[in-house]
Amino acid sequence: MRRDNLVNILLSNYDINKDWIINEVKKYVNEYSKVTVIPFSFSSDEIKNLIDWNLLYNPINGYHYSSIVDQFKDVGVKEENIKFLNYFSDDTKTMKQILNNSDVVFFTGGSAELSMGRIKKKDLLDAIRKCKIIIGASAGAMIQLEEYFGSPDDEYPEFKYYPGLGLIDACFSIEVHYQSTESQNTSIQKVLKKGMKTVYGITDNGALIYKDNEVKVFGDVKIFK
């Protein structure tokens, strides 16, 4: 079951506050928006328990906290309206309650597969579908698709397709952190030959906004047909 959300925003980095997209984002996200951050893409080596989680995401000095929150503050969101789902201390009921009171969901970057698995383990997909706006960076962009692919690199040893959350129609595919490497370009051609009509190479200074079955490109994005 797909969701009929208002808009999906797909980026490589935490860039909704950059000058090449901020005015468009402000059409959908503002001071009244309630944002839920889902930071489930961490590796088991990076975060093993609640102590590790707090080192990265607590509001006082969490290593990743400011980079995530500041982009939303720059588009007008009040910090008190930004909630992080805590994988180690929040139960499923609490997470669903937070999501049910949210307008915006933000998926962090990291491991797409691990993020997918944890979302399913916590049974959050239906609650996520009810949110009007979905934003994701890197892995958080990839998992929004019905199916995504990984180009061979340090994280993905071989080209492979993976099931996504199906939050948007599978009418296109994406390559995040696109740098025109041989590995990326070869993978993109494989996806096109399989039958995908369009693949977007989203650089570290680019983004897509998907709304009403239409894709709009912002910043530096390469389009492959």
ChimeraX attribute file (.defattr): number of C-alpha atoms within 10 A of each C-alpha:
attribute: neighborCount
match mode: 1-to-1
recipient: residues
	/A:1	8
	/A:2	12
	/A:3	16
	/A:4	16
	/A:5	18
	/A:6	14
	/A:7	21
	/A:8	22
	/A:9	22
	/A:10	30
	/A:11	29
	/A:12	25
	/A:13	24
	/A:14	23
	/A:15	22
	/A:16	28
	/A:17	19
	/A:18	16
	/A:19	10
	/A:20	15
	/A:21	19
	/A:22	18
	/A:23	14
	/A:24	14
	/A:25	17
	/A:26	17
	/A:27	9
	/A:28	15
	/A:29	21
	/A:30	16
	/A:31	15
	/A:32	11
	/A:33	18
	/A:34	21
	/A:35	29
	/A:36	25
	/A:37	21
	/A:38	22
	/A:39	23
	/A:40	23
	/A:41	21
	/A:42	17
	/A:43	12
	/A:44	9
	/A:45	7
	/A:46	10
	/A:47	14
	/A:48	12
	/A:49	12
	/A:50	12
	/A:51	11
	/A:52	14
	/A:53	20
	/A:54	19
	/A:55	16
	/A:56	18
	/A:57	19
	/A:58	16
	/A:59	15
	/A:60	11
	/A:61	12
	/A:62	15
	/A:63	15
	/A:64	16
	/A:65	17
	/A:66	17
	/A:67	13
	/A:68	21
	/A:69	20
	/A:70	17
	/A:71	17
	/A:72	27
	/A:73	17
	/A:74	16
	/A:75	20
	/A:76	16
	/A:77	21
	/A:78	17
	/A:79	15
	/A:80	8
	/A:81	15
	/A:82	20
	/A:83	18
	/A:84	20
	/A:85	20
	/A:86	19
	/A:87	18
	/A:88	13
	/A:89	11
	/A:90	13
	/A:91	12
	/A:92	16
	/A:93	12
	/A:94	13
	/A:95	21
	/A:96	20
	/A:97	11
	/A:98	17
	/A:99	26
	/A:100	16
	/A:101	14
	/A:102	23
	/A:103	20
	/A:104	23
	/A:105	25
	/A:106	22
	/A:107	26
	/A:108	25
	/A:109	23
	/A:110	18
	/A:111	18
	/A:112	25
	/A:113	16
	/A:114	16
	/A:115	23
	/A:116	21
	/A:117	13
	/A:118	15
	/A:119	18
	/A:120	13
	/A:121	11
	/A:122	15
	/A:123	15
	/A:124	16
	/A:125	17
	/A:126	15
	/A:127	16
	/A:128	24
	/A:129	21
	/A:130	18
	/A:131	22
	/A:132	17
	/A:133	23
	/A:134	27
	/A:135	22
	/A:136	26
	/A:137	25
	/A:138	24
	/A:139	25
	/A:140	29
	/A:141	29
	/A:142	30
	/A:143	27
	/A:144	26
	/A:145	22
	/A:146	19
	/A:147	18
	/A:148	24
	/A:149	21
	/A:150	21
	/A:151	22
	/A:152	16
	/A:153	11
	/A:154	7
	/A:155	10
	/A:156	11
	/A:157	10
	/A:158	13
	/A:159	15
	/A:160	12
	/A:161	12
	/A:162	15
	/A:163	16
	/A:164	20
	/A:165	20
	/A:166	18
	/A:167	20
	/A:168	23
	/A:169	16
	/A:170	14
	/A:171	14
	/A:172	19
	/A:173	23
	/A:174	27
	/A:175	26
	/A:176	26
	/A:177	19
	/A:178	20
	/A:179	15
	/A:180	13
	/A:181	10
	/A:182	11
	/A:183	14
	/A:184	21
	/A:185	17
	/A:186	14
	/A:187	20
	/A:188	25
	/A:189	14
	/A:190	13
	/A:191	20
	/A:192	16
	/A:193	11
	/A:194	9
	/A:195	8
	/A:196	16
	/A:197	13
	/A:198	16
	/A:199	19
	/A:200	21
	/A:201	26
	/A:202	27
	/A:203	20
	/A:204	20
	/A:205	19
	/A:206	25
	/A:207	29
	/A:208	24
	/A:209	19
	/A:210	19
	/A:211	16
	/A:212	10
	/A:213	9
	/A:214	10
	/A:215	15
	/A:216	10
	/A:217	17
	/A:218	17
	/A:219	16
	/A:220	16
	/A:221	22
	/A:222	17
	/A:223	12
	/A:224	15
	/A:225	12
